[in-house]
Amino acid sequence: MKHLTTLSLVLALSSGAALAETDITFAFWGTPEEGKVWNEIAAAFEAENPDITLNIEVSDWNSYWEKLRVNFAGGSPPDVFAMSPPLYLDWKSRDVLLNLQPWIDAEPEVLDGIYPVTLEAYETPDGYFGLPRDFQTIVLYYNKDIFDAAGQPYPTEDWTWNDLKEAALALTIDNDGDSRPDQWGLAADLYGPESFMAPLLRSYGADLVSADASETTVDTPEATEAFQFIYDMAVVDGSIPDQQTVASFGWDPFLAGVTGMTLKGHWTVPDYAAAPFGWNIAPIPQGPDGRVTTVNSAGFVAASTTEHPDEVWKFLKFVTSDAGQSLAAQIGLAVPIRESVAMSPAYLEQDTAAIDHQMFVDALDYARRLPSFRGFDEWGAAFGDTLDRVWTDEMDLSEGLEEITIYGNDALDKNR
């Protein structure tokens, strides 16, 4: 009897192995909690495709990119992996990404219902080498407790950047009399452009680079005015904490309860849901040229060397479908790329936090994509490193903008 049981087990295992004929790997950056949801998504995908086994690999942001470089160098990249749009064209230029266009041409309906602006990030003259996974638009978060304590009215959709500046100054407090704030008005990224500087510049009628990404444009009169606004908040008013202070609060002083406002996407909602204070969101403020926010769409790409391109395509179809997007909405970190899901209870009635989740979707009406071009990493380092010296008052603002223009243009020329 024991031998029969063992034989039955062997036959069952053999049968299971025969069903799962193909293994593909999906690697992405994220948290262990995200990994758990993606394992649920993998199980749903495998239920529809019993001949495919999907292996999930999740790493933190820095480890992810390092591991990806090592894997490609060693000739063993994942079949599918997550992509950040600003870095997309760099990866495409290395000829390591699978061109998805032949599969899209065969099934063009797969893209129907996906927000066009999310697709634009991955469209090239040679076709699509990636597809969007989700999207992020930037809104204004505010700490209701801090506003209440200061007797300040909450932000509204009518707010301008000047309203934000005045409120931030009123919320900046030195509690112990040492001439250094213990509470700040606004936590803002003063290194990378996505959440604060790009929206602000664009609302002033300026931008980081020209439309064709051939020229750095941070020293135009409109851009200079916008950067002067930031300088006045960060250096003159001291209402934005410097990077060293931000680091001391785990890189999120808003979550630490020491800033009245911050500018971020939906990715912070699950963390903020557990905050020990009341908070809410409002649209990003308006500038002289109107209201502008950024939209950024993390995506999926595949290795050009994958041995299973058809199976990879099946996975991409599933995770960008209504069913896959509804499952991914459980994570609560981002907005679904399909309007049918973004406007459904799966996203709008998620139990992460009692806020107006539709505000992130409505922001698409005044959103513009974060620039994506070859050499973005090098350009971004010239931008952020130089501004670090401006915000610490080691360099004059006009000198800093001139230096960013010189070294930014060098990066663009080198990678054009």
Backbone torsions as a table, in degrees:
resi	resn	phi	psi	omega
1	MET	NA	-41.8	179.6
2	LYS	-60.0	-42.4	-180.0
3	HIS	-64.4	-37.7	179.3
4	LEU	-65.9	-39.5	179.4
5	THR	-63.9	-43.5	179.6
6	THR	-63.9	-41.9	178.8
7	LEU	-63.2	-40.6	178.7
8	SER	-61.5	-40.8	179.8
9	LEU	-64.2	-44.6	179.0
10	VAL	-59.9	-43.7	-179.9
11	LEU	-64.8	-38.3	179.2
12	ALA	-65.2	-43.9	179.2
13	LEU	-64.5	-40.4	179.6
14	SER	-63.5	-40.7	179.4
15	SER	-63.0	-43.8	178.8
16	GLY	-62.0	-41.5	-179.7
17	ALA	-64.5	-34.0	-179.3
18	ALA	-69.4	-33.2	179.0
19	LEU	-65.9	-47.9	-178.9
20	ALA	-87.0	81.8	-174.7
21	GLU	-80.2	-22.2	-173.6
22	THR	-129.3	133.0	173.6
23	ASP	-107.7	128.9	171.1
24	ILE	-126.7	151.3	-176.2
25	THR	-114.5	135.5	175.6
26	PHE	-119.3	118.8	-179.5
27	ALA	-112.6	142.1	179.2
28	PHE	-158.0	164.1	175.0
29	TRP	-90.9	149.5	178.6
30	GLY	162.1	-167.0	-178.5
31	THR	-102.9	164.2	175.1
32	PRO	-57.5	-33.3	178.8
33	GLU	-63.9	-40.3	175.9
34	GLU	-63.1	-39.5	179.1
35	GLY	-58.0	-37.3	179.9
36	LYS	-64.5	-43.3	179.6
37	VAL	-66.1	-40.6	179.9
38	TRP	-67.5	-26.9	173.6
39	ASN	-68.5	-33.8	174.7
40	GLU	-66.2	-41.5	178.3
41	ILE	-63.5	-40.3	178.2
42	ALA	-61.4	-40.7	-179.7
43	ALA	-64.4	-39.9	178.5
44	ALA	-66.2	-39.1	177.9
45	PHE	-65.2	-44.3	-179.4
46	GLU	-65.7	-31.1	178.0
47	ALA	-64.5	-34.2	177.5
48	GLU	-83.7	-21.3	-177.1
49	ASN	-132.3	73.0	-174.3
50	PRO	-63.9	-11.4	178.4
51	ASP	-88.4	0.9	-177.4
52	ILE	-124.3	133.9	171.6
53	THR	-108.4	127.6	-179.3
54	LEU	-105.5	119.9	178.7
55	ASN	-100.7	126.9	-176.0
56	ILE	-99.8	131.1	175.6
57	GLU	-127.4	116.5	-178.6
58	VAL	-118.2	137.2	179.6
59	SER	-139.6	161.2	172.4
60	ASP	-69.9	165.7	-171.9
61	TRP	-51.7	-54.8	-175.6
62	ASN	-66.4	-43.9	-179.8
63	SER	-64.4	-34.6	-178.2
64	TYR	-59.2	-51.6	-176.2
65	TRP	-69.3	-34.6	177.5
66	GLU	-66.6	-44.7	179.2
67	LYS	-63.1	-38.4	-179.8
68	LEU	-63.1	-44.0	178.3
69	ARG	-62.9	-41.8	179.7
70	VAL	-64.7	-43.9	-179.0
71	ASN	-63.6	-41.4	178.3
72	PHE	-66.9	-41.4	179.5
73	ALA	-63.3	-33.2	-179.4
74	GLY	-87.3	-0.3	178.1
75	GLY	78.3	20.1	-179.1
76	SER	-134.1	57.8	-179.9
77	PRO	-72.6	160.1	173.6
78	PRO	-66.3	156.2	178.6
79	ASP	-66.6	-44.4	179.2
80	VAL	-127.3	142.2	177.6
81	PHE	-149.8	157.1	-177.4
82	ALA	-74.2	149.7	-178.8
83	MET	-134.3	140.9	172.3
84	SER	-95.6	126.4	-174.1
85	PRO	-52.5	-42.6	-179.9
86	PRO	-60.5	-23.5	-178.6
87	LEU	-96.6	-6.9	-172.5
88	TYR	-58.0	-48.4	-176.1
89	LEU	-67.7	-30.1	174.4
90	ASP	-62.3	-46.3	-179.4
91	TRP	-67.4	-38.3	177.9
92	LYS	-62.8	-38.3	-177.0
93	SER	-66.3	-16.1	-180.0
94	ARG	-86.4	-0.4	-179.3
95	ASP	59.2	35.5	179.9
96	VAL	-110.0	0.2	-177.8
97	LEU	-104.8	142.7	178.4
98	LEU	-75.3	130.7	174.9
99	ASN	-77.0	115.0	-176.7
100	LEU	-85.3	-4.5	-172.4
101	GLN	-58.5	-40.5	179.1
102	PRO	-58.4	-38.6	179.2
103	TRP	-73.2	-36.8	177.5
104	ILE	-66.4	-39.7	178.3
105	ASP	-62.3	-34.6	-179.7
106	ALA	-76.1	-28.2	-179.4
107	GLU	-136.7	65.2	-175.8
108	PRO	-61.9	-22.6	-178.7
109	GLU	-64.7	-16.7	179.1
110	VAL	-58.7	-31.2	-177.5
111	LEU	-87.7	-9.1	-179.5
112	ASP	-62.4	133.1	176.3
113	GLY	89.0	-3.8	176.0
114	ILE	-86.6	135.7	179.8
115	TYR	-55.9	122.7	-175.5
116	PRO	-54.6	-37.9	-176.2
117	VAL	-64.6	-26.9	178.2
118	THR	-76.3	-31.0	177.7
119	LEU	-73.4	-33.1	-177.3
120	GLU	-56.6	-31.7	-177.4
121	ALA	-63.9	-22.8	-174.6
122	TYR	-114.9	1.5	179.4
123	GLU	-84.9	131.8	177.6
124	THR	-132.4	166.0	176.4
125	PRO	-58.5	-22.3	-179.4
126	ASP	-93.2	-0.5	-177.9
127	GLY	114.9	-174.2	178.2
128	TYR	-88.0	124.9	173.8
129	PHE	-109.7	12.4	178.5
130	GLY	-169.2	165.6	175.9
131	LEU	-134.2	149.9	-180.0
132	PRO	-70.1	149.5	177.7
133	ARG	-103.4	-39.1	-178.7
134	ASP	-165.3	-174.9	174.6
135	PHE	-146.1	159.2	178.7
136	GLN	-128.0	127.8	167.8
137	THR	-114.8	150.7	-174.9
138	ILE	-93.7	131.9	175.1
139	VAL	-129.1	176.0	179.7
140	LEU	-99.1	122.2	173.8
141	TYR	-97.6	143.8	176.7
142	TYR	-140.2	145.5	-179.6
143	ASN	-88.4	107.8	-176.2
144	LYS	-63.9	-35.1	-178.9
145	ASP	-64.5	-42.6	179.7
146	ILE	-66.5	-42.1	177.4
147	PHE	-62.0	-43.3	-179.4
148	ASP	-62.8	-44.3	-178.5
149	ALA	-62.7	-32.1	-179.1
150	ALA	-90.3	-3.1	-179.0
151	GLY	67.2	29.1	-177.9
152	GLN	-100.0	140.1	176.1
153	PRO	-70.0	148.6	-180.0
154	TYR	-67.7	154.4	174.9
155	PRO	-60.0	148.2	177.4
156	THR	-128.2	174.7	179.2
157	GLU	-70.5	-10.7	178.7
158	ASP	-90.2	-3.9	-175.8
159	TRP	-62.3	142.0	169.1
160	THR	-103.9	172.0	176.3
161	TRP	-62.5	-32.0	177.6
162	ASN	-66.5	-35.9	174.6
163	ASP	-61.7	-43.8	178.1
164	LEU	-61.8	-43.3	-178.7
165	LYS	-61.0	-44.5	-179.3
166	GLU	-66.5	-42.0	178.6
167	ALA	-65.3	-40.7	-179.5
168	ALA	-61.5	-40.2	179.1
169	LEU	-66.3	-40.2	179.9
170	ALA	-66.5	-27.5	-178.6
171	LEU	-90.9	-3.5	180.0
172	THR	-88.3	117.8	-169.7
173	ILE	-131.4	136.9	171.1
174	ASP	-103.8	103.1	-174.9
175	ASN	-79.5	-28.2	-173.2
176	ASP	-109.1	6.7	173.6
177	GLY	72.1	22.2	-179.1
178	ASP	-96.7	14.4	179.4
179	SER	65.8	18.5	175.2
180	ARG	-127.4	131.0	-178.8
181	PRO	-60.8	145.5	171.2
182	ASP	-108.4	-12.7	175.9
183	GLN	-141.3	139.6	-177.1
184	TRP	-120.1	159.7	-179.2
185	GLY	-77.7	-39.5	-172.8
186	LEU	-140.1	128.0	169.3
187	ALA	-94.4	118.0	-176.3
188	ALA	-139.5	145.5	177.0
189	ASP	-74.4	114.6	179.9
190	LEU	-103.2	14.7	178.4
191	TYR	-114.4	-60.7	178.3
192	GLY	-89.5	153.9	-171.7
193	PRO	-88.4	-12.8	-164.8
194	GLU	-58.4	-51.5	-166.1
195	SER	-90.8	-21.4	-175.4
196	PHE	-129.3	-56.9	-170.0
197	MET	-71.1	-41.7	179.4
198	ALA	-64.5	-47.9	177.0
199	PRO	-60.1	-41.2	-179.2
200	LEU	-63.7	-49.0	179.6
201	LEU	-57.5	-45.8	-176.4
202	ARG	-66.8	-32.6	177.7
203	SER	-73.8	-10.3	173.1
204	TYR	-98.6	5.6	-179.7
205	GLY	81.6	18.5	-179.4
206	ALA	-116.8	-178.7	175.9
207	ASP	-159.1	171.4	-178.2
208	LEU	-76.6	-44.4	179.8
209	VAL	-137.3	165.3	177.2
210	SER	-67.1	165.1	-176.0
211	ALA	-57.6	-33.5	179.9
212	ASP	-95.4	10.9	178.7
213	ALA	55.1	33.8	178.6
214	SER	-99.1	-11.7	-173.7
215	GLU	-147.6	137.1	173.7
216	THR	-78.5	133.9	-171.2
217	THR	-126.1	35.1	-176.9
218	VAL	-86.4	-0.9	-178.1
219	ASP	-113.8	19.2	174.0
220	THR	-72.8	163.3	179.1
221	PRO	-57.0	-40.5	-179.4
222	GLU	-67.5	-41.6	179.3
223	ALA	-67.0	-41.1	179.6
224	THR	-61.3	-40.1	177.7
225	GLU	-62.2	-42.2	179.5
226	ALA	-65.6	-43.7	179.1
227	PHE	-67.0	-32.5	175.9
228	GLN	-64.1	-37.2	176.3
229	PHE	-60.0	-46.4	179.3
230	ILE	-63.7	-43.9	-180.0
231	TYR	-59.1	-42.8	-179.4
232	ASP	-62.2	-39.2	178.3
233	MET	-70.0	-48.0	-172.7
234	ALA	-75.6	-40.2	-172.0
235	VAL	-104.2	-48.3	-177.0
236	VAL	-74.2	-53.8	-179.3
237	ASP	-79.1	-29.5	-175.2
238	GLY	67.4	25.3	-176.5
239	SER	-88.3	-4.4	173.9
240	ILE	-116.8	122.9	-179.7
241	PRO	-66.3	145.4	178.8
242	ASP	-73.9	171.7	-173.9
243	GLN	-63.8	-34.6	178.7
244	GLN	-64.4	-41.1	177.6
245	THR	-66.8	-42.7	178.4
246	VAL	-58.2	-43.5	179.5
247	ALA	-62.2	-35.9	-178.0
248	SER	-67.9	-17.8	177.2
249	PHE	-106.9	31.5	176.9
250	GLY	67.0	27.3	178.0
251	TRP	67.6	10.7	175.2
252	ASP	-144.6	79.9	-179.6
253	PRO	-65.6	-22.6	176.0
254	PHE	-65.8	-46.6	178.1
255	LEU	-64.0	-30.8	177.9
256	ALA	-74.3	-7.4	176.0
257	GLY	80.8	21.7	-177.1
258	VAL	-114.7	6.5	173.4
259	THR	-131.7	147.3	-177.4
260	GLY	-79.0	-26.4	-175.6
261	MET	-145.3	161.9	170.3
262	THR	-155.4	163.2	-179.7
263	LEU	-120.3	113.8	-177.1
264	LYS	-153.3	175.1	176.5
265	GLY	-94.7	-166.5	-177.8
266	HIS	-71.8	-11.8	-175.2
267	TRP	-62.3	-20.0	-177.5
268	THR	-88.6	-11.8	-172.1
269	VAL	-56.7	-47.8	-179.9
270	PRO	-59.9	-38.6	178.0
271	ASP	-69.0	-43.8	-177.7
272	TYR	-69.3	-22.8	179.7
273	ALA	-59.0	-27.7	-178.9
274	ALA	-95.4	5.3	-177.8
275	ALA	-64.4	143.3	-178.3
276	PRO	-84.6	30.8	178.1
277	PHE	-146.9	162.1	178.4
278	GLY	-80.6	139.5	179.7
279	TRP	-149.2	163.2	177.5
280	ASN	-154.9	-176.4	-178.4
281	ILE	-127.9	158.4	176.0
282	ALA	-144.4	159.8	176.5
283	PRO	-61.2	153.7	176.9
284	ILE	-61.7	142.9	-176.4
285	PRO	-64.4	164.1	179.5
286	GLN	-94.4	149.1	174.7
287	GLY	-113.3	-173.9	179.2
288	PRO	-57.1	-26.7	-178.2
289	ASP	-105.6	17.1	178.1
290	GLY	105.2	-170.0	-179.7
291	ARG	-97.7	127.5	179.2
292	VAL	-137.8	132.1	171.8
293	THR	-123.5	171.3	176.3
294	THR	-101.9	152.6	172.1
295	VAL	-127.3	132.7	-178.6
296	ASN	-133.0	133.0	-174.5
297	SER	-121.5	102.6	171.5
298	ALA	-60.8	149.9	-173.7
299	GLY	-142.4	-176.3	176.3
300	PHE	-112.7	136.4	169.2
301	VAL	-132.6	165.0	-179.6
302	ALA	-127.6	149.4	178.0
303	ALA	-71.2	134.9	-179.6
304	SER	-64.0	-19.8	-178.0
305	THR	-93.4	3.4	-179.1
306	THR	-56.4	141.0	178.0
307	GLU	-87.2	-1.7	-174.3
308	HIS	-133.0	58.6	-176.6
309	PRO	-63.2	-35.3	-179.6
310	ASP	-67.8	-39.1	178.3
311	GLU	-69.7	-36.8	175.6
312	VAL	-60.3	-43.6	179.3
313	TRP	-62.1	-39.0	176.9
314	LYS	-60.4	-40.6	178.9
315	PHE	-65.7	-45.3	-179.5
316	LEU	-63.1	-39.1	176.6
317	LYS	-61.2	-41.5	-177.6
318	PHE	-67.7	-47.6	-173.7
319	VAL	-74.7	-16.2	175.0
320	THR	-99.2	1.0	179.4
321	SER	-81.0	171.7	176.1
322	ASP	-57.1	-44.1	-177.8
323	ALA	-64.3	-47.6	-179.5
324	GLY	-66.0	-41.3	179.7
325	GLN	-67.0	-35.0	177.8
326	SER	-65.7	-38.9	177.2
327	LEU	-67.7	-42.5	-179.5
328	ALA	-65.0	-27.4	179.3
329	ALA	-62.9	-20.7	177.9
330	GLN	-59.8	-29.5	-176.8
331	ILE	-64.3	-35.3	176.5
332	GLY	79.0	5.7	-174.7
333	LEU	-88.2	-23.0	-172.5
334	ALA	-147.4	179.6	-178.0
335	VAL	-104.2	135.7	179.3
336	PRO	-61.8	149.2	-178.3
337	ILE	-81.6	-15.3	-180.0
338	ARG	-96.1	129.2	179.9
339	GLU	-58.8	-37.6	-178.4
340	SER	-60.9	-31.6	179.9
341	VAL	-90.5	-38.9	179.7
342	ALA	-63.5	-25.8	179.3
343	MET	-103.4	19.2	-178.5
344	SER	-110.6	165.9	177.4
345	PRO	-57.6	-28.2	-178.8
346	ALA	-55.1	-36.4	177.1
347	TYR	-101.0	-50.4	-172.2
348	LEU	-67.7	-28.6	-177.2
349	GLU	-110.4	24.5	177.8
350	GLN	-61.4	152.8	-175.2
351	ASP	-96.9	20.8	178.9
352	THR	-68.3	-46.6	-178.4
353	ALA	-159.8	148.3	-178.3
354	ALA	-86.5	71.8	178.4
355	ILE	-126.9	173.7	178.2
356	ASP	-83.5	87.5	-178.2
357	HIS	-63.2	-24.6	-179.5
358	GLN	-67.0	-19.6	179.5
359	MET	-57.9	-35.1	179.4
360	PHE	-68.9	-32.4	177.5
361	VAL	-74.9	-45.3	-179.9
362	ASP	-60.8	-27.6	-179.2
363	ALA	-63.7	-17.2	176.8
364	LEU	-60.6	-24.5	-178.6
365	ASP	-64.3	-25.2	-179.4
366	TYR	-129.2	27.2	-178.1
367	ALA	-99.1	147.9	172.9
368	ARG	-130.5	144.4	-177.0
369	ARG	-65.1	145.4	170.9
370	LEU	-65.5	137.6	-178.4
371	PRO	-55.8	142.7	177.2
372	SER	-132.9	120.9	-178.7
373	PHE	-157.6	160.2	177.4
374	ARG	-64.5	137.7	-179.0
375	GLY	85.1	16.0	-177.3
376	PHE	-59.4	-40.8	179.8
377	ASP	-58.7	-47.1	-178.8
378	GLU	-66.7	-43.9	178.0
379	TRP	-61.5	-44.3	-178.8
380	GLY	-63.1	-34.7	177.4
381	ALA	-67.1	-42.1	177.5
382	ALA	-62.1	-39.9	179.6
383	PHE	-65.9	-57.0	-174.7
384	GLY	-68.8	-42.9	-178.1
385	ASP	-64.0	-39.4	179.6
386	THR	-68.3	-44.1	-179.6
387	LEU	-63.8	-30.8	175.4
388	ASP	-53.6	-40.4	-179.3
389	ARG	-75.1	-26.7	176.3
390	VAL	-71.7	-47.5	-176.5
391	TRP	-68.0	-24.9	176.1
392	THR	-91.5	7.2	176.2
393	ASP	65.4	25.1	174.9
394	GLU	-85.8	-13.9	-176.9
395	MET	-142.2	140.2	176.2
396	ASP	-65.7	145.0	-177.2
397	LEU	-58.2	-47.4	-178.4
398	SER	-63.2	-38.1	177.1
399	GLU	-65.0	-39.6	179.8
400	GLY	-64.8	-43.2	179.7
401	LEU	-66.1	-35.6	176.7
402	GLU	-65.6	-40.8	-179.9
403	GLU	-68.1	-40.7	177.0
404	ILE	-59.7	-40.8	-179.8
405	THR	-62.9	-44.6	-178.5
406	ILE	-64.6	-54.3	-175.6
407	TYR	-75.2	-30.0	174.8
408	GLY	-64.3	-43.0	178.5
409	ASN	-66.0	-35.7	175.9
410	ASP	-59.4	-43.7	-179.8
411	ALA	-65.4	-40.3	179.1
412	LEU	-66.3	-43.2	-179.9
413	ASP	-63.2	-41.7	-176.8
414	LYS	-65.3	-33.1	-173.2
415	ASN	-105.8	4.6	-176.4
416	ARG	-65.1	NA	NA
